Amino acid sequence: MVKVLVRLVILTDDLTGALDTGVQLSKAGIKTLVSLKVNFRSDYEVLVFDLKSRHLPRDDAYRLVFEAAREAFENGAGLVYKKVDSALRGNIGSELEALLHASGVNRLLFIPAYPKNNRITIGGVHWINGAKVAESIFAHDPFEPVRHSNVADIISEQSSVNVETSVRKNGLEPVIEVLDAKNENDLLNIARNLSTNALPPALAGCAGFAAYLPKLLHLQKAETESINKSKSVLVISGSLNSTAIRQIQWAKNNGYRVFTLTREQKLTPEYWLNNENDNLISAIDSEMGRNGIVIVETVQEESDLFAETAGKSKTDLEKNRQLVQSNLAALTSLLLKKIKVDSLVVVGGDTLRGILENLGVEQIIPADEIAPGIVISQIKYCGNDLYLVSKSGGFGQEHTLGAIFSYLF
C-alpha cells in the first residue's frame, strides 16, 4: 500500500454519521474511506474515523477527539472536520473543545444545520422538522435526550469555551462560533466566504456542510463504480427511535415480512451463540427464498418503546442496549453465514457498529446516497463483496424502506 498525503480527516461519534458524512465526498467522485479505527496507513486522501464516542463520559470523548485530531495534523491533514449529530446528541461541547485545543487556533466555526434533512439553525436555535430540537422526538431519546434548543446552551453543558452566534472579526480568547443556516443557499454562502480567506485547520458541523468540503479543499475526482441490483436484502433494525418504528410499521402494512425478536432473544447473554438452530433462522431463510426481503426488528410498536425504557435507570438502559446490540450482531453474523444476502440494510448507528465489529469489518467504502442520510456502501466479508445500506433511526420518511427497496431492486 502506498501511503498518500491525507487532505481531509473527518471525526465522528457514531458509524451511521461517519457514512452519512463520507458519502457527501464519495458521491462527488472523491475517494473516501470510512474506518472503525484511527489508521493513517492508506492510499485515500479523505479518511473518516468513527470514534464511537457518543455514549462515552465527556472526558473520554474529549481525549479521543483531541488525540485523533492531533494525530491527523501530525500526518499533514489540511483540514480536520468534527462531524456532530444533526440532532445535537452526544458529547457536543467536550468534542468541539477538544478539536479547538488540538488545532492550536483560537476560533472554531460550527455549522450544525442539515437543511436537506430538515435540520436548520436560526438565531442560534436548532430546529428539526419544524420544531425546536428540545421539543422534537429527540428530546425523548432514551440514551441522549436533547434538553436545549439554543446551540450555545448545548455546547456550554460540557465546555467553558465562549460560544458566539455572530462571526467575530478578531480576538485572542478561544471561541466557538455557531453559524446559522436555514437552507442550502446559506451553506453555500458560508463555503464561499471560507474560500475567499485562508481555510482554517479545523471546522465542525454535521453531514450537511460536508458536501461543500471537496471544493474548499480542491479535491480531485476519481472514477466511481456502478451499483449492481440485489436479489436478496436483509434489514436489521436495532433503533428505538419512533421514526424507525413507524417506517417498519409501513413495511408491515405493505406486505413485507417482519420478524420481531423476543425478550429472550434480545436480552439473554450470548443467546445466538447457544441457539444456532433457533426456529427464527429457518423461518427467515424460507422467507428470503420466497420474497427476497426480510426485516428483523427489536421493538414492534411505539408503545413497546415506552415499556422497554420506562422506570429504568441510565445504567440499566445502557446494560440492556449493549445486550441487544450484541445479540443483534451475533444474529446478523449467523444469518450471513447461512443465507445468501446481496445487501444488508442496518438501521441505527450503535447497531451498525456492533454488527461490523462482530463481522470483523474495519473499513467501509461509501458509494452513493439513496436519500438524504441514507447511504449505500461496499464492504468485504469472508472474501466477498456485500452492499451495506445504513440509516440513522431518526432519518427518513414513513415510506423510506420502500425507497431503499426500489433502489436496491
KOLMI-551309 format. One record per residue (C-alpha): residue number from 1; residue in three letters; chain; y, z, x. Coordinates in nm, 4 decimals, decimal comma. Each point is the difference from the previous one (the first is absolute). Layout:
% KOLMI-551309
i_aa_ch_y_z_x
NUM_Ala_A_Y_Z_X
...
//
This chain:
% KOLMI-551309
i_aa_ch_y_z_x
1_Met_A_0,0000_0,0000_0,0000
2_Val_A_0,3430_-0,0978_0,1309
3_Lys_A_0,2564_0,2721_-0,0559
4_Val_A_0,3296_-0,1404_-0,1268
5_Leu_A_0,3388_0,1660_-0,0288
6_Val_A_0,0188_0,1673_-0,3379
7_Arg_A_0,3188_-0,0907_-0,1854
8_Leu_A_-0,0287_0,2143_-0,3103
9_Val_A_-0,1885_0,3228_-0,0724
10_Ile_A_-0,0248_0,1313_-0,3556
11_Leu_A_-0,1081_0,3603_-0,0621
12_Thr_A_-0,1315_0,0972_-0,3447
13_Asp_A_-0,1336_0,3154_-0,1637
14_Asp_A_-0,2839_-0,1618_-0,1956
15_Leu_A_-0,2112_-0,3137_0,0158
16_Thr_A_0,1045_-0,1859_-0,3146
17_Gly_A_0,3564_0,0403_0,1237
18_Ala_A_-0,0974_-0,1396_0,3391
19_Leu_A_-0,1492_-0,3098_-0,1611
20_Asp_A_0,2785_-0,0338_-0,2555
21_Thr_A_0,2465_-0,0086_0,2898
22_Gly_A_-0,2080_-0,2065_0,2408
23_Val_A_-0,0483_-0,2773_-0,2528
24_Gln_A_0,3774_-0,0477_-0,0194
25_Leu_A_-0,0304_-0,1310_0,3547
26_Ser_A_-0,3317_-0,1847_-0,0258
27_Lys_A_0,0927_-0,1945_-0,3140
28_Ala_A_0,3000_-0,1282_0,1961
29_Gly_A_-0,2449_-0,1367_0,2587
30_Ile_A_0,0376_0,2860_0,2508
31_Lys_A_-0,3212_0,1183_0,1671
32_Thr_A_-0,0331_0,3635_-0,1065
33_Leu_A_-0,2668_0,2601_0,0679
34_Val_A_-0,0441_0,3192_-0,2033
35_Ser_A_-0,1869_0,2758_0,1814
36_Leu_A_-0,1354_0,3406_-0,0963
37_Lys_A_0,0615_0,1186_0,3568
38_Val_A_0,2996_-0,0261_0,2317
39_Asn_A_-0,1089_-0,2565_0,2579
40_Phe_A_0,2322_-0,2352_0,1854
41_Arg_A_-0,2772_-0,2082_0,1622
42_Ser_A_0,0452_-0,3057_-0,2171
43_Asp_A_0,1022_-0,3640_0,0008
44_Tyr_A_0,2201_0,0539_-0,3081
45_Glu_A_0,3795_0,0191_0,0136
46_Val_A_0,0089_0,2071_-0,3199
47_Leu_A_-0,2060_0,3186_-0,0245
48_Val_A_-0,0222_0,2236_-0,3058
49_Phe_A_-0,1469_0,3474_0,0493
50_Asp_A_-0,1117_0,2238_-0,2855
51_Leu_A_0,0599_0,3561_0,1216
52_Lys_A_-0,1671_0,1562_-0,3070
53_Ser_A_0,2814_0,2521_-0,0149
54_Arg_A_0,0963_0,0162_-0,3690
55_His_A_-0,1974_0,3143_-0,0829
56_Leu_A_0,0442_0,1743_0,3366
57_Pro_A_0,2223_0,3043_0,0665
58_Arg_A_0,3535_-0,1097_0,0875
59_Asp_A_-0,0242_0,1018_0,3675
60_Asp_A_-0,3205_-0,2007_0,0484
61_Ala_A_0,1590_-0,3032_-0,1645
62_Tyr_A_0,3046_0,0339_0,2270
63_Arg_A_-0,2207_0,0122_0,3097
64_Leu_A_-0,2045_-0,3069_-0,0969
65_Val_A_0,3084_-0,2122_-0,0693
66_Phe_A_0,1872_0,1202_0,3082
67_Glu_A_-0,2935_-0,0673_0,2339
68_Ala_A_-0,0831_-0,3409_-0,1496
69_Ala_A_0,3647_-0,1103_0,0063
70_Arg_A_0,0493_0,1168_0,3573
71_Glu_A_-0,3161_-0,1851_0,1077
72_Ala_A_0,1247_-0,3113_-0,1778
73_Phe_A_0,3292_0,0087_0,1901
74_Glu_A_-0,1884_0,0576_0,3267
75_Asn_A_-0,2016_-0,3139_-0,0760
76_Gly_A_0,3180_-0,2026_-0,0406
77_Ala_A_0,0271_-0,0180_-0,3790
78_Gly_A_0,3218_-0,1666_-0,1050
79_Leu_A_0,0056_0,1892_-0,3290
80_Val_A_-0,1882_0,2929_-0,1522
81_Tyr_A_0,0059_-0,0011_-0,3803
82_Lys_A_-0,1004_0,3171_-0,1837
83_Lys_A_-0,1454_-0,1081_-0,3330
84_Val_A_0,0254_0,2642_-0,2723
85_Asp_A_-0,1539_0,0176_-0,3445
86_Ser_A_0,2147_-0,1907_-0,2507
87_Ala_A_-0,0251_0,2990_-0,2374
88_Leu_A_0,1192_0,2240_0,2849
89_Arg_A_-0,3133_0,2161_0,0129
90_Gly_A_-0,1231_0,1582_0,3204
91_Asn_A_0,1754_0,1422_0,3048
92_Ile_A_0,3148_-0,2104_-0,0311
93_Gly_A_0,2480_0,2321_0,1744
94_Ser_A_-0,2166_0,1075_0,2936
95_Glu_A_-0,1197_-0,3549_0,0718
96_Leu_A_0,3486_-0,1535_-0,0070
97_Glu_A_0,1260_0,2783_0,2262
98_Ala_A_-0,2904_-0,0647_0,2395
99_Leu_A_0,0860_-0,3692_0,0233
100_Leu_A_0,3689_0,0786_0,0528
101_His_A_-0,0836_0,2360_0,2870
102_Ala_A_-0,2536_-0,2365_0,1598
103_Ser_A_0,2421_-0,2929_-0,0109
104_Gly_A_0,2602_0,1795_0,2082
105_Val_A_0,2871_-0,1134_-0,2248
106_Asn_A_0,2061_0,2074_-0,2398
107_Arg_A_-0,0123_-0,2245_-0,3064
108_Leu_A_-0,2932_-0,1090_-0,2154
109_Leu_A_0,0435_-0,2405_-0,2913
110_Phe_A_-0,2311_0,0664_-0,2954
111_Ile_A_-0,0552_-0,2682_-0,2670
112_Pro_A_-0,2413_0,1476_-0,2602
113_Ala_A_0,0386_-0,2671_-0,2721
114_Tyr_A_-0,2759_-0,2447_-0,0976
115_Pro_A_0,1602_-0,2059_-0,2788
116_Lys_A_-0,3011_-0,2301_-0,0526
117_Asn_A_-0,1989_0,3090_-0,0995
118_Asn_A_0,2797_0,1459_-0,2142
119_Arg_A_0,1005_0,2607_0,2578
120_Ile_A_0,3779_0,0002_0,0562
121_Thr_A_0,2607_0,2299_0,1538
122_Ile_A_0,3473_0,0355_-0,1547
123_Gly_A_0,2586_0,2481_0,1253
124_Gly_A_-0,2670_0,1666_0,2109
125_Val_A_-0,2209_0,0605_-0,3063
126_His_A_-0,3465_-0,1570_-0,0115
127_Trp_A_-0,1248_-0,1635_-0,3204
128_Ile_A_-0,3486_-0,1226_-0,1004
129_Asn_A_-0,0589_-0,2209_-0,3030
130_Gly_A_0,3359_0,1018_-0,1470
131_Ala_A_-0,0464_0,3754_0,0469
132_Lys_A_0,1235_0,2311_0,2723
133_Val_A_-0,2931_0,0613_0,2320
134_Ala_A_-0,0114_0,3742_-0,0760
135_Glu_A_-0,0290_-0,0895_-0,3702
136_Ser_A_-0,2654_-0,2700_0,0523
137_Ile_A_-0,3811_0,0259_0,0116
138_Phe_A_0,0342_0,0913_0,3680
139_Ala_A_0,1511_0,3333_-0,0947
140_His_A_-0,3494_0,0874_-0,1258
141_Asp_A_-0,1947_-0,1131_0,3072
142_Pro_A_-0,2688_0,2700_0,0393
143_Phe_A_0,0290_0,0025_0,3795
144_Glu_A_0,3547_-0,1050_0,0929
145_Pro_A_0,2282_0,0391_-0,3047
146_Val_A_0,3529_-0,1340_0,0480
147_Arg_A_0,2502_0,2732_-0,0934
148_His_A_0,3315_-0,1722_0,0709
149_Ser_A_0,1533_-0,3378_-0,0826
150_Asn_A_0,2820_0,0208_0,2518
151_Val_A_-0,1403_-0,1419_0,3224
152_Ala_A_0,2082_0,2357_0,2138
153_Asp_A_-0,1524_0,2994_-0,1812
154_Ile_A_-0,3511_-0,1323_0,0660
155_Ile_A_0,0721_-0,0436_0,3713
156_Ser_A_0,1674_0,3403_0,0263
157_Glu_A_-0,3114_0,1755_-0,1313
158_Gln_A_-0,1508_-0,0523_0,3466
159_Ser_A_0,2867_-0,0839_0,2320
160_Ser_A_0,3258_0,1568_0,1114
161_Val_A_0,1392_-0,3353_0,1162
162_Asn_A_0,3160_-0,1014_-0,1844
163_Val_A_-0,0609_-0,2597_-0,2751
164_Glu_A_0,2715_-0,2403_-0,1147
165_Thr_A_0,0075_-0,2666_-0,2691
166_Ser_A_0,2791_-0,2080_0,1495
167_Val_A_-0,0111_-0,1861_0,3298
168_Arg_A_0,1631_0,1953_0,2798
169_Lys_A_0,1937_-0,2037_0,2538
170_Asn_A_-0,0334_0,2481_0,2851
171_Gly_A_-0,0764_0,3599_0,0796
172_Leu_A_-0,2051_0,2074_0,2409
173_Glu_A_-0,1973_0,2200_-0,2362
174_Pro_A_-0,3471_-0,1264_-0,1021
175_Val_A_-0,0034_-0,1466_-0,3502
176_Ile_A_-0,2353_-0,1717_-0,2399
177_Glu_A_0,1869_-0,2571_-0,2096
178_Val_A_-0,1478_-0,0910_-0,3392
179_Leu_A_0,0875_-0,3544_-0,1064
180_Asp_A_0,0118_-0,1059_-0,3649
181_Ala_A_-0,1804_-0,3089_-0,1300
182_Lys_A_-0,0499_-0,0964_-0,3636
183_Asn_A_-0,1312_-0,3545_0,0562
184_Glu_A_-0,1246_-0,2407_0,2653
185_Asn_A_0,3499_-0,1272_0,0643
186_Asp_A_0,1039_0,3505_0,1077
187_Leu_A_-0,2918_0,0120_0,2464
188_Leu_A_0,0971_-0,3435_0,1306
189_Asn_A_0,3585_0,1164_0,0572
190_Ile_A_-0,1233_0,3044_0,1930
191_Ala_A_-0,2106_-0,2291_0,2189
192_Arg_A_0,2954_-0,2340_0,0555
193_Asn_A_0,2227_0,2895_0,1038
194_Leu_A_-0,2645_0,1184_0,2463
195_Ser_A_-0,0384_-0,3493_0,1451
196_Thr_A_0,3696_-0,0225_0,0861
197_Asn_A_-0,0194_0,3132_0,2167
198_Ala_A_-0,2352_0,1308_0,2660
199_Leu_A_-0,3280_0,0833_-0,1743
200_Pro_A_-0,0717_0,3752_0,0160
201_Pro_A_-0,3307_0,1076_0,1599
202_Ala_A_-0,1151_0,1683_-0,3206
203_Leu_A_0,0300_-0,0523_-0,3741
204_Ala_A_-0,1641_0,1611_-0,3022
205_Gly_A_-0,0785_-0,1178_-0,3499
206_Cys_A_-0,2842_-0,1094_-0,2204
207_Ala_A_-0,1877_-0,3312_-0,0163
208_Gly_A_0,2906_-0,1678_-0,1788
209_Phe_A_0,2302_-0,0259_0,3015
210_Ala_A_-0,2897_-0,0826_0,2350
211_Ala_A_0,0071_-0,3567_-0,1354
212_Tyr_A_0,3321_-0,0504_0,1806
213_Leu_A_-0,1183_0,1186_0,3418
214_Pro_A_-0,1447_-0,3351_0,1260
215_Lys_A_0,3410_-0,1680_-0,0062
216_Leu_A_0,1734_0,3024_0,1509
217_Leu_A_-0,2426_-0,0093_0,2937
218_His_A_-0,0331_-0,3811_0,0132
219_Leu_A_-0,3790_0,0268_-0,0157
220_Gln_A_-0,2034_-0,3177_0,0469
221_Lys_A_-0,2226_-0,1332_-0,2771
222_Ala_A_-0,3690_-0,0787_0,0492
223_Glu_A_-0,2552_-0,1962_-0,2019
224_Thr_A_-0,1531_0,1839_-0,2953
225_Glu_A_-0,3486_-0,0330_-0,1480
226_Ser_A_-0,0646_-0,0794_-0,3654
227_Ile_A_-0,1777_0,2513_-0,2254
228_Asn_A_-0,3437_-0,1028_-0,1274
229_Lys_A_-0,0997_0,0655_-0,3602
230_Ser_A_-0,2289_0,2977_-0,0696
231_Lys_A_-0,3189_0,0154_-0,2038
232_Ser_A_-0,0425_0,3774_0,0018
233_Val_A_0,2718_0,2673_-0,0201
234_Leu_A_-0,0437_0,3770_0,0242
235_Val_A_0,2924_0,2191_-0,1152
236_Ile_A_0,0175_0,3621_0,1167
237_Ser_A_0,2751_0,2209_-0,1443
238_Gly_A_0,0548_0,3535_0,1231
239_Ser_A_0,3613_0,0204_-0,1154
240_Leu_A_0,1120_0,2722_-0,2425
241_Asn_A_0,3193_-0,1877_-0,0801
242_Ser_A_0,0412_-0,0648_-0,3725
243_Thr_A_0,0949_-0,3620_0,0714
244_Ala_A_-0,3371_-0,0606_0,1665
245_Ile_A_-0,1822_0,1688_-0,2890
246_Arg_A_0,1757_-0,2254_-0,2528
247_Gln_A_-0,0822_-0,3090_0,2065
248_Ile_A_-0,3705_0,0816_-0,0093
249_Gln_A_0,0241_0,0707_-0,3724
250_Trp_A_0,1375_-0,3538_-0,0365
251_Ala_A_-0,3064_-0,1297_0,1858
252_Lys_A_-0,2297_0,1891_-0,2388
253_Asn_A_0,1850_-0,1382_-0,3005
254_Asn_A_-0,0446_-0,3506_0,1381
255_Gly_A_-0,3745_0,0191_0,0453
256_Tyr_A_-0,0376_0,1001_0,3656
257_Arg_A_-0,2734_0,2532_0,0783
258_Val_A_0,1315_0,3294_0,1351
259_Phe_A_-0,2193_0,2768_0,1423
260_Thr_A_0,1478_0,3529_-0,0004
261_Leu_A_-0,1340_0,2457_0,2561
262_Thr_A_-0,1314_0,3289_-0,1320
263_Arg_A_0,1364_0,3317_0,1253
264_Glu_A_-0,3186_0,0453_0,2020
265_Gln_A_0,0302_-0,3445_0,1601
266_Lys_A_0,3630_0,0741_0,0938
267_Leu_A_-0,0029_0,3604_0,1118
268_Thr_A_-0,3468_0,0728_0,1397
269_Pro_A_0,0298_-0,0050_0,3821
270_Glu_A_-0,1802_-0,3018_0,1511
271_Tyr_A_-0,1319_-0,1002_-0,3425
272_Trp_A_-0,0629_-0,3648_0,0908
273_Leu_A_-0,1701_0,0850_0,3286
274_Asn_A_-0,2651_0,1825_-0,2010
275_Asn_A_-0,0134_-0,2263_-0,3067
276_Glu_A_-0,0254_-0,3561_0,1311
277_Asn_A_-0,2284_-0,0918_-0,2917
278_Asp_A_0,2339_0,1303_-0,2693
279_Asn_A_-0,0229_-0,2105_-0,3182
280_Leu_A_0,3693_-0,0881_0,0381
281_Ile_A_-0,0826_-0,2214_0,3006
282_Ser_A_-0,2494_-0,2140_-0,1891
283_Ala_A_0,2292_-0,0180_-0,3042
284_Ile_A_0,2881_-0,1276_0,2134
285_Asp_A_-0,2321_-0,2487_0,1730
286_Ser_A_-0,1156_-0,1390_-0,3373
287_Glu_A_0,3553_-0,0263_-0,1342
288_Met_A_0,1203_-0,1771_0,3141
289_Gly_A_-0,2805_-0,2540_-0,0385
290_Arg_A_0,0976_-0,0692_-0,3612
291_Asn_A_0,3798_-0,0122_0,0134
292_Gly_A_0,1143_0,0114_0,3643
293_Ile_A_0,2493_0,2844_-0,0581
294_Val_A_-0,0692_0,3740_0,0006
295_Ile_A_0,2534_0,2845_-0,0222
296_Val_A_-0,0652_0,3592_0,1094
297_Glu_A_0,2457_0,2747_-0,0975
298_Thr_A_0,0255_0,3762_0,0436
299_Val_A_0,2167_0,0841_-0,3026
300_Gln_A_-0,0610_-0,1617_-0,3378
301_Glu_A_0,3119_0,0861_-0,2010
302_Glu_A_0,3421_0,1532_0,0583
303_Ser_A_-0,1183_0,3124_-0,1828
304_Asp_A_-0,2735_0,0330_0,2640
305_Leu_A_0,2699_-0,0032_0,2661
306_Phe_A_0,1555_0,3174_-0,1401
307_Ala_A_-0,3430_0,1600_-0,0287
308_Glu_A_-0,0652_-0,0830_0,3654
309_Thr_A_0,3242_0,1575_0,1250
310_Ala_A_0,1085_0,2662_-0,2531
311_Gly_A_0,0128_0,3551_0,1324
312_Lys_A_-0,1262_-0,0870_0,3475
313_Ser_A_0,1741_0,1161_0,3166
314_Lys_A_0,1167_-0,2547_0,2536
315_Thr_A_-0,2809_0,1150_0,2322
316_Asp_A_-0,2634_-0,0621_-0,2674
317_Leu_A_0,1525_-0,3352_-0,0901
318_Glu_A_-0,0073_-0,1047_0,3644
319_Lys_A_-0,3629_0,1126_0,0377
320_Asn_A_-0,1025_-0,1987_-0,3073
321_Arg_A_0,2021_-0,3022_0,1138
322_Gln_A_-0,1840_-0,0067_0,3312
323_Leu_A_-0,3401_0,0402_-0,1677
324_Val_A_0,0680_-0,2829_-0,2442
325_Gln_A_0,1286_-0,2326_0,2736
326_Ser_A_-0,2989_0,0794_0,2219
327_Asn_A_-0,2487_-0,0735_-0,2777
328_Leu_A_0,1824_-0,3167_-0,1047
329_Ala_A_-0,0092_-0,1224_0,3595
330_Ala_A_-0,3713_0,0729_0,0314
331_Leu_A_-0,0723_-0,1733_-0,3329
332_Thr_A_0,1994_-0,3075_0,1035
333_Ser_A_-0,1863_-0,0222_0,3310
334_Leu_A_-0,3322_0,0288_-0,1845
335_Leu_A_0,0957_-0,2728_-0,2483
336_Leu_A_0,1138_-0,2391_0,2739
337_Lys_A_-0,3353_0,0423_0,1745
338_Lys_A_-0,2031_-0,0642_-0,3152
339_Ile_A_0,2128_-0,2545_-0,1908
340_Lys_A_0,1616_-0,3304_0,1026
341_Val_A_0,3763_0,0485_-0,0311
342_Asp_A_0,2598_-0,2646_0,0919
343_Ser_A_0,3108_0,2047_-0,0810
344_Leu_A_0,0528_0,3758_-0,0075
345_Val_A_0,2941_0,1210_-0,2110
346_Val_A_0,1160_0,3565_0,0734
347_Val_A_0,2573_0,1912_-0,2056
348_Gly_A_0,1665_0,2953_0,1760
349_Gly_A_0,1048_0,0518_0,3613
350_Asp_A_-0,2151_0,3069_0,0679
351_Thr_A_-0,3002_-0,1756_-0,1545
352_Leu_A_0,0555_-0,3053_0,2167
353_Arg_A_0,0309_0,1992_0,3206
354_Gly_A_-0,3160_0,1986_-0,0746
355_Ile_A_-0,2004_-0,3146_-0,0730
356_Leu_A_0,1046_-0,1824_0,3153
357_Glu_A_-0,0645_0,3046_0,2183
358_Asn_A_-0,3480_0,0265_-0,1530
359_Leu_A_-0,0616_-0,3703_0,0648
360_Gly_A_0,1188_0,0328_0,3592
361_Val_A_0,2839_-0,2483_-0,0530
362_Glu_A_0,3110_0,0679_0,2101
363_Gln_A_0,1886_-0,3299_-0,0152
364_Ile_A_0,1176_-0,2030_-0,2985
365_Ile_A_0,1735_-0,3368_-0,0142
366_Pro_A_0,2270_-0,0297_-0,3071
367_Ala_A_-0,0036_-0,3543_-0,1373
368_Asp_A_0,1930_-0,0354_-0,3242
369_Glu_A_0,1732_0,1884_-0,2799
370_Ile_A_-0,1625_-0,0550_-0,3404
371_Ala_A_0,2919_0,1762_-0,1708
372_Pro_A_0,2666_0,2404_0,1323
373_Gly_A_-0,1836_0,2823_0,1736
374_Ile_A_-0,3467_-0,1515_-0,0520
375_Val_A_-0,1416_-0,1331_0,3256
376_Ile_A_-0,3035_-0,2072_0,0942
377_Ser_A_-0,1201_0,0472_0,3576
378_Gln_A_-0,2970_-0,0881_0,2170
379_Ile_A_-0,2307_0,2486_0,1692
380_Lys_A_-0,3205_-0,0207_0,1987
381_Tyr_A_-0,2953_0,2017_-0,1266
382_Cys_A_-0,3502_-0,0205_0,1508
383_Gly_A_0,1043_-0,3211_0,1726
384_Asn_A_0,1057_-0,1696_-0,3236
385_Asp_A_0,3409_-0,0836_-0,1451
386_Leu_A_0,0998_0,1942_-0,3099
387_Tyr_A_0,3129_-0,0389_-0,2085
388_Leu_A_0,1767_0,3271_-0,0727
389_Val_A_0,2520_0,0344_-0,2827
390_Ser_A_0,2065_0,3188_0,0123
391_Lys_A_0,2366_0,1506_-0,2542
392_Ser_A_0,1842_0,3272_-0,0255
393_Gly_A_-0,0909_0,1772_-0,3231
394_Gly_A_0,3561_-0,0165_-0,1333
395_Phe_A_0,0574_-0,3719_0,0629
396_Gly_A_-0,0347_-0,2811_-0,2504
397_Gln_A_-0,0028_-0,0586_-0,3744
398_Glu_A_-0,2645_0,0772_-0,2612
399_His_A_-0,1697_-0,3392_0,0553
400_Thr_A_0,0122_0,0119_0,3803
401_Leu_A_-0,3788_0,0002_0,0446
402_Gly_A_-0,0133_-0,3213_-0,2018
403_Ala_A_0,2501_-0,1586_0,2385
404_Ile_A_-0,2118_0,1095_0,2968
405_Phe_A_-0,3168_-0,1460_-0,1531
406_Ser_A_0,1775_-0,3294_-0,0774
407_Tyr_A_0,1143_-0,0234_0,3627
408_Leu_A_-0,3440_0,0774_0,1435
409_Phe_A_-0,1975_-0,2285_-0,2320
//
